[in-house]
Amino acid sequence: MAMTIKDFRRIALSMPCAEESSHMGNPDFRVAGRIFSTLAHAKKGYGNLMLKPEQQVMFIEKLPNIFIPIAGGWGRMGMTHVVLANVSEDVLEGAIRTAYQLRLAANSRAGSKTTSSKKAALTKPNSRAKARPKKER
């Protein structure tokens, strides 16, 4: 059975802590403020997933009538169209879950880097800072 934009939205929002937002006027779905899928090409019948390039290749090789790389640089980075008219609910749910889990993992790594870099900034003196002589009045 073909999926619709409404189905894509429902499944994306069923992920824990997922929220709908907007990017450049198009609906997107985020976890902890970061995008994992969009409906930027909904008028063409596509949902979009943010995957790793190697994941994208696997999806496309297994189901080429359902998954298509987004054109240009975005596609080379793993951004992938899902042809809603051709995808079943279980395949769509699995693909969205993959993008969601990838975003969770990236958020976790980014959070630990941010935390450690903030700690380092607090404990190391700023080597660029120069002492300025006090002005006399």
ZIRA-V501474 format. One record per backbone hydrogen bond with DSSP energy under -1.0 kcal/mol. CO is the residue of the C=O (numbers start at 1). NH is the residue of the N-H. E is the energy in kcal/mol with one decimal. If there is no record, write none. Layout:
co->CO nh->NH e->E
co->CO nh->NH e->E
This chain:
co->4 nh->8 e->-2.4
co->5 nh->9 e->-2.7
co->6 nh->10 e->-2.4
co->7 nh->11 e->-2.7
co->8 nh->12 e->-2.8
co->9 nh->13 e->-2.6
co->12 nh->15 e->-1.2
co->15 nh->18 e->-2.2
co->19 nh->30 e->-2.9
co->21 nh->28 e->-1.9
co->23 nh->26 e->-1.6
co->26 nh->23 e->-2.7
co->27 nh->39 e->-2.8
co->28 nh->21 e->-2.7
co->29 nh->36 e->-2.9
co->29 nh->37 e->-1.3
co->30 nh->19 e->-2.3
co->31 nh->34 e->-1.7
co->34 nh->31 e->-2.3
co->36 nh->50 e->-2.1
co->37 nh->29 e->-2.9
co->38 nh->48 e->-2.6
co->39 nh->42 e->-1.5
co->41 nh->44 e->-1.2
co->41 nh->46 e->-1.9
co->42 nh->45 e->-2.0
co->45 nh->84 e->-2.2
co->47 nh->82 e->-2.8
co->48 nh->38 e->-1.9
co->49 nh->80 e->-2.6
co->52 nh->56 e->-2.7
co->53 nh->57 e->-2.2
co->54 nh->58 e->-1.6
co->55 nh->59 e->-2.5
co->56 nh->60 e->-2.7
co->57 nh->61 e->-2.7
co->58 nh->62 e->-2.1
co->59 nh->63 e->-2.7
co->63 nh->66 e->-1.8
co->63 nh->67 e->-2.3
co->66 nh->83 e->-3.1
co->68 nh->81 e->-3.6
co->72 nh->76 e->-1.7
co->73 nh->77 e->-1.3
co->74 nh->79 e->-2.2
co->75 nh->78 e->-1.5
co->78 nh->51 e->-1.1
co->79 nh->70 e->-2.4
co->80 nh->49 e->-2.7
co->81 nh->68 e->-1.9
co->82 nh->47 e->-1.8
co->82 nh->84 e->-1.0
co->83 nh->86 e->-1.5
co->84 nh->3 e->-2.6
co->88 nh->92 e->-2.5
co->89 nh->93 e->-2.9
co->90 nh->94 e->-2.0
co->91 nh->95 e->-2.4
co->92 nh->96 e->-2.8
co->93 nh->97 e->-2.4
co->94 nh->98 e->-1.9
co->95 nh->99 e->-2.0
co->96 nh->100 e->-2.7
co->97 nh->101 e->-2.9
co->98 nh->102 e->-2.2
co->99 nh->103 e->-2.1
co->100 nh->104 e->-2.4
co->101 nh->105 e->-2.3
co->102 nh->106 e->-2.3
co->103 nh->107 e->-2.9
co->104 nh->108 e->-2.3
co->105 nh->109 e->-2.2
co->106 nh->110 e->-2.8
co->107 nh->111 e->-2.6
co->108 nh->112 e->-1.9
co->109 nh->113 e->-2.1
co->110 nh->114 e->-2.7
co->111 nh->115 e->-2.4
co->112 nh->116 e->-2.3
co->113 nh->117 e->-2.7
co->114 nh->118 e->-2.4
co->115 nh->119 e->-2.3
co->116 nh->120 e->-2.3
co->117 nh->121 e->-2.1
co->118 nh->122 e->-1.7
co->119 nh->123 e->-1.5
co->120 nh->124 e->-2.2
